[in-house]
Amino acid sequence: MASNPNSSRPPRDSPPRSPTSPSSSGPPSRQGTQYRPSQPSLLRRSHMPSSSPEDRPAQDIDIDQDGVEAQDHAPADIDFEGVRPHGIIDEPSDDEVNARTALLNNIGASHHGEGEDGGIHTRPRYGHGYGSFASSYAGSFEHNRPSLGGRVPTDINTSRSGVADYMPDSVTDGLLGRPKKRSTTHWLAERAGIKHERLMYIYYYLPITNWIRQYRWKFFQGDFIAALTMASFYIPMALSYAANLSHMPPINGLYAFAFNPFIYALLGTCPQMIVGPEAAGSLLVGSVVSEAIKAGKFGDDDGMKAGQVGGMVTGLAGAIILIAGILRLGFLDSVLSRPFLRGFISSIGLVIFINQLVPEMGLDKQAAHSTRAHGSPLDSLIFLAENGHKAHKLTCAVSFGAVGIILVLRELKRQLQPLKNLGWVVFIPDRFVIVVLSAVFAWAFDWEKKGLDLIGDIKPPEGVKMFEPHFPFDKENFKHVSDAFETAFIVALLGFFESCVAAKSLGAGNVKVEKVEKKNKDGSVEEVEEADGIRGMAVSSNRELVALGLANVIGGVFMAIPAFGGYGRSKVNASTGGKTPMSSILLSLITVICTVGLLPYFYYIPKGVLSAMITVVSISLLEEAPHDIRFFWKIGGYIELFLMLLIFLTTFFWSLRGGIIVGIIFSLVRLLRHSTRPRIQILGRIPGTREFDNAEVLAQEADVELVPNCLIVKIPEPLTFANTGSLKHRLRRLEDHGTNYAHPALPSVRSKEHNKNIIFDIHGVTGMDFAATQVMYEIVNDYIERGTMVFFCRVPSKKSNVWTLFHRAGIVELCGGEGNFFKSVDEALRATEKTSSFGDYASVGASADSASQTVVQDDADGGNGMAFDQDEGSPETKRRRSSRRRSSKGRVGDEESGRGS
């Protein structure tokens, strides 16, 4: 059990410890007397840790202006007058502390210490990540939650303590070094009292095993009503998508609701999300089917071939997403920008609106014999203009009447829903009512004999049984793969992006927890927590990829159209009472019942009415564009507006796939241009301080001091092969002009004396690849050959990848040794004052390799010579460095005037 950190704190009335107590002969003893500061308002409390790493209290961390410094320790016999010392703490042995325990035990806690005013302040405890070569020590590990007794909690996905709150297991195991026999996750699970670790993984990767244990019968009513409402809304839509957009038999649209929601309920991580067919994916599948028909690969009335081609596109899209999930590529949901999506969605709205005019005007027979009707939106408009006089009047009246009624009812819902006691109007299935009434009118007035196209018998294509599986990648379908793969990739990317937007917006649901009294069998009453939904389901992009991918692979086996999560549909599910994935399972069951037993009643549904519902969807897609256009115009986002316009016009004059390809190419060029440009900065000193910042920015706001004979360059990002290609060129521009904004045609305006020393601040270089290391070696070597002395500051720790590559490549040796690598820009500047020649430069660098070498430099108190040992671990070095760090900011001006800078 972890000890209380306050237990090691001496009482207020304890006598102060003499600053001259003998401890200079060796390291502090574990049983030594605790140091009692004579001025509590200026000193932090001291700690005397126990021998157990679990009982060791948290140690303080100093934060300098340049970042988090390494923790300093000093023996008790040092004169602490005017200095705020650290507590005397024992350095644990290697057996007690390793990299894993040191980081895990120092994250996520708070530390109470005495502030400048003598009061107690709470400040966060940071991990020892900064610095030139800081060492981390173990802090206390508080057991904030009781032992779980071997039972994994339902909220196990969100109750991960320690480092798991900040980084995933794959990251921590890689950073900390996997222990010999157990992973970091195993270590944390053991500390938390989780005995059945395998169940923990099962609950995470198979979410149904998590939420089914929490399911209560009180959830069923809301889930069933939500599923019934969704079925009345979207089963007619599924028929429309399959018949009018995908050019497949209508029953294939029902298959998308029969299988995909059920599979997602088993593996998905968003309890309230409903998976189903979307207009964009259906239209893209229809483009592949239409091209195959135009190429003469099969006829327009061959439903079986159309279903196989559409099922192959769905299966390919699902396979792409599934592989991406297994490879943990969930970050790809951030690849597509908002302007790209808005331009694409608006283009889809335009294409759908124009294409639906053909069935709404009763021109299906003419379109079947015209190649122009299946071309670009512009070609379709030309076809409509040429054949408009052949439109069927009754079909136009029914179709456009349905569009008008749906739009009017939709607007009435918007107006009435905010009113008091009228929120229930949102649950009225207006489209289902219109479909039913139109079917009744078609049957009662015998509209079929008057030339109105009805949906007719909904059945599987000839030669195919209902729910009969077909392998989507059969040999006969391979001739369509070249046409289908490109479209399947776009379907996968857009479907996953829309699903992730919906999942992240809905999250795990707004679950409310309240305490209720529960009566036990023995008559006693206890207070228990009860939730109104599913707890402990954290949305994961990678697991969403697996769930959606597997669902569409299975859907492709049954020749279904693609199905993904939709925000609007999922919002309707949540608003009508759906709280758990059970609503998705019930929706699948209702769809199966309709497919098996109610298809004959769909015979009299007019095709024009189904087209009318899709037209309303296309109008809603176009309605969202003006808001984004106004926003980007307001903030000056002209490149974003150009991207939207480019996709829209390319789609209108060429094709939907062409618009997508052009938009993706334009977006990738922008992304590559941004990622390959190194964002290096020239640093200047803020007057009156020891802080350095971007000189180009400071010059626009206030005065900035540039250090003579020295160029200070900050590299604020990891270095890779992509962003180091032009690094040499940009460094040369800084040498010649002192800024990145000058045109390359400008001759050099800086003399060579200003570039006598160059200091690289690489605190932001958290990683490097091998190609970038080679470029950095060439840069340093070029400076050395030109007579420029190179210094590095704020280098990551010795255990980092950057330091390892610096050593292997010989960059450290080129710079004269580790002594020319400093903890701050200020220390590097002081070193440049002592290196007037390469002999001095080499001697300073070599001094780090000898613990006896010392360098004399000015003290922060005004020019007093102070010797400090270059050995990082010597107590003298730590005491002097601690003294300089704790000097008050008010003395910085005196220091600057004393140095004459």
N, C-alpha and C positions, 0 to 999 in steps of 0.2 A: 504494500500500500504506500502511495506517495505521501511523503511528509509535508506538513504545512510549511511554506517558505518563511512564514513569520516566526516560526519556532526558533530559527537561528538568529533572530535579531536580538541584540542585547537590550536589557531594560533601560529606560530613560535615566534612572538614577545610578547606573553602573559607572564606576570610575573610569576616566579616560585612560587609554593605553599610552604609554610613553612612546614618543616617536623614535626614540633611540633604543628600543628593545633589540636585543641581539638576534638578528636573523640573517645577517649578511653572509654567513659562511655557507649557506646552502639554501635549498628551496624551503618554503614555509612548511611547517609541520602540520599534520592533520589535526593534532590535538592542541594546536597553539591557541593562545588567547586571542579573542576577537578584538579588532581595532575599534575604538570608540572615538569618533571625530570630536574635536574640540569646538568646531563650528558647524552644528547640524544643518544650518541653512545653506551651507555651501558644499556639503559633502553628501554623497550617496551612502546608503547604509551598506554595511559589509555582510557577507554571507560566510558561514562555515558549513560547507556541504558535508553530507554523510558520505560514507564510502560506497554506497550503492548508487548507481547511475539513476535509478528510478526516484530516489529520494533527493537528488541534487537539485537545489533551487535554481530558478532562472537567473542568469547573469545579465548584467546591464550591457547595453550596447551604445557606444557613442556615435553620434551623427555629426560629421563635420560638414563644412560647406561643400566639399567635393564629393560627398557620398558617405556611405556607412563604412566606418573604419574597423579594422580588426580589433578584437578585444585585447586590452592590455592588462598585465598583471605585474605587480611589483612586490618585492619583499618588504617586510614591515619596518626595516631600519632606515628607510629612505626618508629624507626630510620632505614632508608634505605641506610645508607652509605655503599658503596662497594657492594650493592646488587641490582640485576635487578628485580624490583618488577613487579607484575601484575598490571593491571589497577584495579581501585576500581570499583567493579561491585556489584549490588544488587542481592541478592538471590531471585529469583522469588518465589511467593507463589505456593502452591500445585494446586490452581485453575488455575493458568496461565500455568504451565508446568507439563506435565506428561511424563512417559517413552517414549511414542510414539513421541510427539513433540520434546523432547530432542534429540532423535536419528535422527529423520528425518531432523531436522533443522541443524544438525551438520555434515552432510555427503554431499560430492560432491562440496564443495566450496573451494575457496582459500582465504588466509588472507594475507594482506600486513602489515608487521611490520618492525621496525628498527632492523638491524642486529648489529653485533659486531663492524663493521666499520662505523656505522652511516648511511649506505645506506639503501634503501628500498628493501626488498626481498620478493618474493612470496613464500609462503610455504603452503602445503596442510593443511587443517583443518581436524583433526581426531575426530572420536567419542570417548567419554570417556569410553573406554572399559577396561583399565588396572586397575589392582590394587587390593590392598587389599580390600578396600571398597569405591571406588570412586563414587561420585555423579555426575550426568550429568545435565547440565543446557542448556536452550534453547539458540540457536544462532539466527542469522537473517535468515529469509526465503525470498530469493530473487525471485521475479517473473520474471524469465528469458524469459518467453514466454507470449505473450498477451492472453487475454481472448479469448476462442474459440467460444464464442457466442452460445454455445449449439451444435455446429456441431463437431462431432468426426472426427479428421483428419485421412487421409488414412495411415499415418505412426504412428498410435497410439501405435502399438506394439513395436516400437523402440524408441519412444520419451517419455519414462517414466522417470520423473525427481525424484530427491531425492533418498530415500532408494530403490526404485524399480529398480534402475540401478544395485543394488548390491545383492539383495535377492528377491525371489518370495514372493507373498502375503501370502502364507500359512506359510512361515517362519517368516515374520515380524509380522504377527498377533499373532503367537504363542510366539515369543520372547518378544514383547512389551506388550502383554496382550490386548486382544480384547476390544476395548472401549464398553461402555454400549449399545449403540444403533447403532453403525456404525463401519465398518471395516476400516483398514488402507487404503485399496484401495479406499473406498468411500471418506475418508478424503482427499486423494491426488487428486481424480477426482474433488471434489468440489473446492479445491484450484486452480486447473488448468482451471476451468471454463467449465468442461464437464457436461452438464445438462442431457443428455440422456445416463445414465450409462448402461442401459440394452442393448442399441445398441453396446456399447463398448464390452460387453461380447459376443454378437452375432457375431460381426466381428472377435473375437478371436477364438471362438469355431466352427464357421461355415465359414471358410476362403473364400468360394465363394462369400459371401455377401460383403467381403472386396475387392477382386480383380475384381469382375464383374463391380463395380462402376467405376473402373479406366480403364476398357477396352476401347480401341480405335480401329477404323476400320483399322488404319494403322498397327496394330499388326496381323490382320487376314491373310494377305498374307504370312508372315513368318510362322505362326502357321500351315497354310494349307499345305505349301510345306514341312515343317518338318513332319507333320502327314502322308503325301503321301509317303515320303521317308521311314519313319519308317515302314509303312505297306508293302512296297515292300521288305524291308529287313527281317522283322520279322514274317510276316504271314506264309511264307514257314517254318520258324524255329519253329513256334508254331505247325504246322502240324507234323514236325519231332519229337519234344519233346513228343507230345501225343502218336504218333504211335510207336516210337522206344524206348523211355525211360520209359514212364509211362505205356505202354502196354494197352492203352485206345483207343477208336475210335478217329481218327484225328480231328473230329469236336469239341471234347472237348478241344483241344488246342486253337481253335478259340474263344471259350467261354471266355477263360482267357483274351483275348484282347478286347472282346466285353463289359465286365462288369467292370473289375478291374480298368482300367485307368479312366473310367467315375466316379466311386465312389471316387477314390483318388483325382480327380480334385475338387470334392465338399468339401472334408475334409482335404486334404493334405496341408502341409505347405511349400513345396519346389516347386516353380512354374514350373521349367523346368524338373522335374523328371518324367520319364515314367515307369509305372508299367507294368510288363509282366512276362511270365513264364521264369524260369531259369533252366539250366541243372541240378544243384544240387537237387533242389526240385522235379523236374520231375523224376529224377533217384530214389530218395527216395520213391516217390509214387509208382513207378514201382516195387520196391523191395517188397512192401506190396502186390501188385497185383500178383506178381510172386509167393510169398509164398502161397497165397490163391489158386492159380492154382495148385501148387505142392501138396498142402494138399487135393486136390480133391474137394474143395468147389464149384467150377464151372469150366467150360471148357475154353480152350484157345480162343475159338471163340465166347464166350458169352460177347459181347460188353456191354450189359446193366449192367450185374453184375460187370464187370470191371469198368465201369463208376461210379456205385454206391459206390464201395469201394474207388476209387480215389477221388470222391466227398466228401466222409466222411473224408478222411485224410485232404483234403483242408479245409473243414468246421471246423474240430477239431483244425487245426493250426490257422485258423482265430479266433476261439473262445478263444484260449489261448492268442493270441496277444491282442485281444479286452479287455479281463479281465485284462491283465497286464496294458493296457493303462488306464483303469478306476481306477485301484489301483495305478497309477502314478509310475510304475516301469520302467520308461525310462532309468534309470541308468544302466540297465542290458546290454546295448550295450557295456559296458566296461568289461564285465565278461570274454569274450573269448580273449585270447592273440593272437598276430600276428603269432607266431610259430604254435599255434594250427590251426589257419585258413589256414596257408600256407600248413601244412601237410594234412589237410582235403581237401583243394582244389586240391592239387596235387594227392591225392588218387582218387578224383572224376574224374580228367582228365585221370588217368590210367584206371579206371573202364569203363568210356565211350569209350575210345579208343579201348579196348579189346572187349567190347560188340558190338560195331558197325561193327566189322569185320565179324560178322555172316551175317547180311543182305547185306553187301558189297560184300561178296563172294557167295551170293545166297544159303545159308545153312539154311534158315528159316524152311523148312520142316523137315530137320534132327534134328534141335534144338527143334522142338515141341515134338519130341518123345524121347528126352534125358534129364535126370535130371541133368547131369553134365553141360549142357550149361547154366543152370540158377543158378549155384553155385557161388563160389568165383572166382575172376579173374584167379587164378591158375587153377581151374577146367575148366574155359572157354578156357584157352590156351591149356589144354590137349584135350578138345573137338575139337578145331580147328586143332590140330596136327593129331588127329585120322581121321578127316573127310575132311582134306584139299584137298585130291585127288578128292572129289566130287564137288568141287567149279564150279559154272557156269561161263564160260569164258566171255560171253557177259556182264553179270552183273559185273564181276570184272573189265572189261575194262571201262565200263561206270562209275562205282563208283570211282575207283582209278584215272581215268582220270579227273573226276570232282574235286577230292581232289587236284590233281596237279595244275589244272587251277586256282582254288580258291587261293592256296598258292602263285602261281606266281603273280596273279593280286594283292593280298594283299601286296606283297613285292614291286611291282611296285608303288602302291599307297604311300607306305612309302617313297620311293625314290623320287617320283615326287612332292609330296605335299609341301615340303619346298622350292621348286624352285619358282622363280618369275613367276607370271601369270599362275601357274599350280595348285594352291590350290583348284581349282574346281574339281579335279579328285576324291577327297574324297567323293563327292556326287554321284558318279556313282554307281548305285545299281548292282554291279557285280553278287551277288548271285541270285538276281531276274532274271537277264538276263540269267544266267546259267540254272535256273529252267525252264524258258520259252523255251530256245533253246532245252533243253533235252526233254521237252514235245512235241515240234514240231518234233524233230527227231524220237521220239518213235511213233508218229502218222504217219509220212511220211514213215518210213521204217518198220512199223508194227512189232516193237520189242516185242510186247506182244505175238505174235504167235511164236516167237523165244525163249520164256522162260524167258523174262525179267519181273520181278515183278513190276507192276505199282500200284500206290496208289488207283486206281479204283474209284468207286462211294463214294464220301464223303457225308454221310448222318447219321442221328441219328441212334442208334441201333434199332433193331426191337422192336416195342412196345413203343417207345418213340418219341414224337413229337419234332420238332425243338423249342428250347428255352422253353421247358416244365420244370417247376420247380419240384424238388423232395426233400423232407425233408431229409437231409443227415443222421439224427440220427433216422431213422425209426427202428421199432422193428426188421425187417429182417436183418438190418445191425449191430445190437448190437453184433452179434457173431464175428464180425471183429474188435471190439473196442480194445480188448486186444492187437492185433497185430498192430493196427493203432495208438494208443495213443502215444507210445514211439516214433514212426517215426514222428508223427505230432508235437510233442514237439521239436524235432531236426529241423524239417522244419521251425517251427515258430522262433526258436532261430537264425538259420543261415540266414533266410530270413530277419528278423528284423535287424540283424547286418549289412548285406550287404546294406539294404535300408538306414540305418543310416549313414554308411560310404559315400554312394552316396549323401544323403541329406546334410551332413555337408560339403562335398567337393564342392557341387554346391552352397549351401547356398540359399540366396534369389535371386541369379542371379546378374550379374554385371550391375546394373541399372545406367545409366548415366542421369543426370539431367542438362538441359540447359535452359537458359532464352531466350524466344522468344517474339516478339511483337505481340499483339493480338488487332485487331480492333473491337471496340464495335459498337453497333447499332447506337449510337449517333455520330459516326465518330471519337471519341477519340481513342487514341492508348495507351495501357498499356502493361507493361512488366510482363509476367507470367512465372512460371517455368513449364517445360514440361519434363516428363520422358519417356524413351524408353522401359519401362517395368513396372512391378508391384512393388510398394513400400509398405513397412510396413508389410511384411510377414516374421516373425522371425521363424526359424526352431525350432520345439519343439519335443523332443523325445517322450513325452507322447502323444501328438496329432498325431504323426506319427504312434504310436501303434494303436490308435483308428481307424485311416483312413485305414491302412493296414489290421487290424483285420476285420473291417466291410466289406471291399472289398472282402476278402477271404471267409467270412461267406456267402455272397451273391453268390460268385463264387461256393462255395460248394453246394448251393441249385440247381445250374444248372449243377452240375457234371463237373466243370472246373478243370484244373490242377492248382496248387498253382502259384500265381503271386506276385512278390515283385519288389521293385525298383532296378535297375541295373545302375552302374556308366557308363559303356561303352555305353549302350543304351541311357541313359540320355544325355551323352556328344554328341552323334550323333544328338539328338534332338536340343540341344543348338547350335551346329555348323551349322545346316541346317536352322536356322532362328526361331526356337521355343522359345518364350519368356514368354509365359503365360500358365496356365493350360488348355487353350482352345485347345492346340495341343493334349492333352490327350483325350479331348472330341471328337475332330475330328477323332482321331485314332480309337476310339470305334465305331464311326458312319461308317467309311470306312470298318471296320471289319464286322459290321452287314450287310452292303451292299454286301460285298463279300460272306458272309455266306448265305444270302438269294438268291442272284441272280447269283453268279459266280462259285458256286461249281462244276457244270458240266464241266467247262473248266479245272478243276484240275485232271481230270480222267487220263490223259496220263503222269503225273509226275512220273518218276521212283523212287521207294523206295530207290534204291542205291544212288541217287543224294541227297535225304534228309539225308541219313546216312552220306554222304560225308560232308555236311555242319556241322553236329554235330561233326564229326571227327576233322574238323578244329578248332572247339570250344575247344575240348579236348586238342589239341596241344597247343593252346594259354594258357590254364590253366597250362600245364606242363612247358611252356616257362618261367613263372614267378618265378619258384622255384630256379633256379641257382643263381639269384641275391641275394635272401635272404640267401641262404646257404653260399655264399661267405661273405656276411656281418657279419653273426653270427660267422663264422669261424675267421674272421679278428679280431673281438672284444673279442673273447674267450667265446662266448655264447654256450658252449657245452651242457648245459642242454636243451636249446632251440632246438639245433640240434637233440639231443636224442629224444625229444618229436615229432619232425617232422618225424624222422625215425621210431619211434614206431607206429605212426598212419599209416604211409605208409605201413609198413610191415604187421601190423595187418589186414589192409584192403586187402592186396594182398593175404595173406594166409588164412584169415578167411572170412570176409565180410565187406562191407562198414559200416554197423551199428555197428559191433564189433569194428572197428577202431575208430569210433566216441565215443563209450562208454568208451573205454580204454583211449582215449585222454582226455575226460571230467574228468574221475576219477583221472588221473595223474595231471591235472590242478587244480582240487579242493584240492588235497592233498598238492600241493605247496602253494596254496592260504591260506589254513588253517594253514599250518606250518608258513607262514609269519605273519598271523594276530594273532596267538596265542602266539607269542614270544614277551615278553615285551622288549622294547628298552630303558631300563633305562641306565643312564650314571653316572659315578662318576665325579664330577666337581673339577677343580683346578683353582687357581688364576693365571691370566696372570701377570708375574712379572712387578712391577712398576705401576700397575693399580688396579682398584677396580672391574674389570670385571672377570667373571668366565666362563669357557668353558669346553668342554669335555676333561678330563685330559689325556685319552688314545690317543686322536688325537693330543693334544698339545705336548705330550711327544715325538712324532715322528717328530715334526717340530721345536720345540724350548723348552726352559726351562718352567717348570710349578711348581708352589708352591702348595703343599698339606698342608692343615691346620692341625696342630697337634691336637690330641684328638678329632677330628671331622671328620665325614664322610658326605659329601655333595652329595646327590643323586638327579638327575634330572629325572623326569618322563615326557617325551615330547609328550604324546599322551593321548587321552581319555581312561578311564579304563572301561572295560567291562568284562563279565564273561569269554570271550575267552582269553584275554591277561593277566588275573590275576592268571590263574591256576598255573603258575610257577614263580610268582612274589616273593614269599617267598624264593624259592630256589635260585633265582638269587641275591636277596639281601644278603642272607647268603654267596654266593660266593664273592660278593663285600667286605663283612666284613672280610672274611678269606684271600683273595688274593689281594684285591684292584683293580681287573680287571675282566671283563667278559670273557677274552680270556684264562684264566688258566683252565687246565683240572681239573675236580672234584676230580681226584685221588690225586692231590697235597695237602699235609697237610697245615694247616693254617700257614701263614707266617706273619700275622699282629697280634700284641698284642691287648688285650682287651682295653688297654688305648686309642688306636687309634679310638675306637668305643664308646667313652664315651658319645659323643653327635652325634646325627644324624639330618641332616637338609634335608627336602624334598622340592625341588623346583618343584612346580606343576603348573607352569604357563601354560604348555601345556595340562593340564587335563581340557579340556573344557566341559567334561561331564562324568558322572558315572552312572552305573546301580546299582541295589540293591545288586546283587551278588558281584560286585567289592567293594562296600561299606563295606560289611561284611568282605571281605578279608583284606581291609585296616584297619578296626577296630582290627582284630586279629593281624595284624603286629604291630600296635602301642601298643596294650596291651602287646604283647610279649616283646617289647623293654622296656616298663615301668617296667614289672616284672623282667627283667634282670638288671635293674639299669641304663638303657640308657635313657637320656633325649631327647625327640623328639620335633623338631621345624618344622614349616611349613613356607614357604615364597612364595610370588607372588601367593597368593590364589585368585581365581576369586571373583567377587563382592558378597556382602551379598545376593543379589537377585538371584544369580545363583543356579543351581541345585546342584552343588558340595558343596557349603557352607550349603545349607539346609540339605543335607544328612549327612554332617559332624556333624551338630548339633543334628539331630535326632538320629544318631547312637551313640552319646556320645564321638566321637573322640575329639571334642573341650574340653570337660570336662576332658578326659584322659590326654590331653596335658597341663592341668592346667589353661585353660581359653583362651580368645581371645588375651591376651597379648603375647602369644607365637606364634602368627601368624604375620608375618612381610611382609613388602613391597618389600624387596630385600634380597639377600643372605648376603650382607655386614651387614645389620641391624641384621639379625639372628646370624651372627658370633659375633657381639658385645654383644648380649644377652648371648651367651654361656660363655663369659668371666666373667659374673656376676652370673652365676648359678653353683657354685661349689658343691652344694648339692641340694637334692630334695626340701628342704625348700625354698631355693632361687628360684628354678624352679617354684614352686607353687606361690610364692609371685609375681614374675614377671608376670605370667599369670593372676593372680587375679587383678593386678594393672590396667588392661584395663577396669575393671568394675567400677572403681572409678575415677572420673574426677580430684580429688585432688591429686592422686598418681603421683609422678614424679620419673624419673630414671635419674641418672647422667651418662653421657657418654662422651667420648672424642670428641672434635670438630674436624672438618676436617682441621682446620688451625694449628694443632700441639699440641694437648693434653690439651687444655683449657677445664676445666669442664663446661658443658652446661646442664642446666636442660630443659627438654621438657616435656610438658604435654602429657600423654598417650591418652587423649581424641582426637579422630580424628578431631573433629570440632572446637577445640579451636584455636583462632588466634595465640597464642604463639607457638603452635605446628607447624602451617602452616608457620609462619615466619621463625622458625629455620630450618624446612625442606627445605623451599625455598632457604635459605641461603646456605645450604650444596649442594643443587642441582646445584646452579649457580656458585659454585667455579670452577675456570678454571682448565683444565686438567693438566696444567703445574705444579700445586701445589701438584699433587698426589704423586710425588716422595718425596717431603718434608714431606708429611703426613706419608708416609710409614716409612721413616727414623725416624721421631719423635715418631712413635709408636713402633719402634724397631722390626718390622716384617721382 
